[in-house]
Amino acid sequence: MASQLDSVILWSDAVEQFTEMILPMVQQQYERDGEPDIVARSEAWSNYADSLHSAEVISDWQVANWEHPDCCND
């Protein structure tokens, strides 16, 4: 578990990384019509946060309490 970590990344840093690395892949795969696929973006964010948690980059509290970034909301 990632409950007590010496250092973690901030939500804003995670959002920046997601926007730069993950979102373009979601757009390429699910948004060829130019319309944002909010469900795909939301799922990608959740998977990304879970992967950060599994890698012990974010804590239990962070993964449970972080909100989705604006790019994943309608």
Backbone hydrogen bonds in HBPLUS format (Angstrom, degrees):
<---DONOR---> <-ACCEPTOR-->    atom                        ^
c    i                          cat <-CA-CA->   ^        H-A-AA   ^      H-
h    n   atom  resd res      DA  || num        DHA   H-A  angle D-A-AA Bond
n    s   type  num  typ     dist DA aas  dist angle  dist       angle   num
A0060-ASP N   A0002-ALA O   3.08 MM  58  5.53 129.7  2.34 116.0 120.1     1
A0009-ILE N   A0057-VAL O   3.26 MM  48  6.42 147.9  2.37 155.3 163.8     2
A0013-ASP N   A0010-LEU O   3.11 MM   3  5.24 121.2  2.47  98.4 112.6     3
A0014-ALA N   A0010-LEU O   2.98 MM   4  6.32 156.9  2.03 152.7 159.7     4
A0015-VAL N   A0011-TRP O   2.84 MM   4  6.10 158.2  1.88 156.4 162.4     5
A0016-GLU N   A0012-SER O   3.05 MM   4  6.22 156.5  2.11 139.7 145.9     6
A0017-GLN N   A0013-ASP O   2.98 MM   4  6.24 162.4  2.01 149.1 153.5     7
A0018-PHE N   A0014-ALA O   2.84 MM   4  6.03 161.8  1.87 150.8 156.4     8
A0019-THR N   A0015-VAL O   2.84 MM   4  5.98 165.0  1.86 153.5 157.3     9
A0020-GLU N   A0016-GLU O   3.01 MM   4  6.19 149.2  2.11 145.7 153.7    10
A0021-MET N   A0017-GLN O   2.83 MM   4  5.85 158.4  1.87 154.3 160.0    11
A0022-ILE N   A0018-PHE O   2.89 MM   4  4.95 135.9  2.09 124.3 138.2    12
A0023-LEU N   A0018-PHE O   2.93 MM   5  6.10 168.7  1.94 157.3 159.4    13
A0025-MET N   A0022-ILE O   2.98 MM   3  5.44 126.5  2.27 111.9 125.5    14
A0026-VAL N   A0022-ILE O   3.14 MM   4  6.51 154.3  2.21 152.0 160.0    15
A0027-GLN N   A0023-LEU O   2.87 MM   4  6.11 164.9  1.89 160.9 164.8    16
A0028-GLN N   A0024-PRO O   2.98 MM   4  6.11 156.3  2.04 141.1 147.4    17
A0029-GLN N   A0025-MET O   3.01 MM   4  6.14 155.1  2.07 144.4 150.8    18
A0030-TYR N   A0026-VAL O   2.81 MM   4  5.74 169.6  1.82 159.0 162.1    19
A0031-GLU N   A0027-GLN O   2.99 MM   4  4.71 144.4  2.12 124.9 130.2    20
A0034-GLY N   A0031-GLU O   2.94 MM   3  5.31 163.3  1.97 114.1 118.7    21
A0041-ARG N   A0037-ASP O   2.93 MM   4  6.21 160.1  1.97 155.5 162.0    22
A0042-SER N   A0038-ILE O   2.84 MM   4  5.91 161.2  1.87 147.8 153.1    23
A0043-GLU N   A0039-VAL O   2.96 MM   4  6.12 162.9  1.99 150.9 155.4    24
A0044-ALA N   A0040-ALA O   2.93 MM   4  6.05 155.1  1.99 142.9 150.2    25
A0045-TRP N   A0041-ARG O   2.93 MM   4  6.19 154.7  1.99 149.1 155.6    26
A0046-SER N   A0042-SER O   2.98 MM   4  6.25 164.0  2.01 150.6 154.7    27
A0047-ASN N   A0043-GLU O   2.91 MM   4  6.12 162.0  1.94 150.9 155.9    28
A0048-TYR N   A0044-ALA O   2.86 MM   4  6.01 152.2  1.93 143.7 152.1    29
A0049-ALA N   A0045-TRP O   2.83 MM   4  6.09 166.2  1.84 158.9 161.4    30
A0050-ASP N   A0046-SER O   2.93 MM   4  6.12 159.2  1.98 146.7 153.0    31
A0051-SER N   A0047-ASN O   2.91 MM   4  6.12 148.0  2.01 142.5 151.3    32
A0052-LEU N   A0048-TYR O   2.96 MM   4  6.30 151.3  2.05 149.6 157.4    33
A0053-HIS N   A0049-ALA O   2.97 MM   4  6.22 153.8  2.04 147.6 155.0    34
A0054-SER N   A0050-ASP O   2.87 MM   4  6.12 159.8  1.91 148.8 154.2    35
A0055-ALA N   A0051-SER O   3.00 MM   4  6.14 145.4  2.13 139.9 148.8    36
A0057-VAL N   A0052-LEU O   2.82 MM   5  5.11 172.0  1.83 161.5 158.8    37
A0056-GLU N   A0053-HIS O   2.92 MM   3  4.89 156.5  1.98 105.7 111.8    38
A0063-VAL N   A0059-SER O   3.09 MM   4  6.38 172.3  2.10 157.0 157.4    39
A0064-ALA N   A0060-ASP O   3.09 MM   4  6.21 148.3  2.19 145.7 154.5    40
A0065-ASN N   A0061-TRP O   2.92 MM   4  5.95 133.5  2.14 146.4 158.7    41
A0065-ASN N   A0062-GLN O   3.17 MM   3  5.21 133.5  2.40  97.9 110.3    42
A0066-TRP N   A0062-GLN O   2.87 MM   4  5.50 149.3  1.96 158.7 157.4    43
A0072-CYS N   A0069-PRO O   2.92 MM   3  5.58 162.8  1.95 122.6 128.3    44
A0073-ASN N   A0070-ASP O   3.09 MM   3  5.23 169.4  2.10 113.4 115.7    45
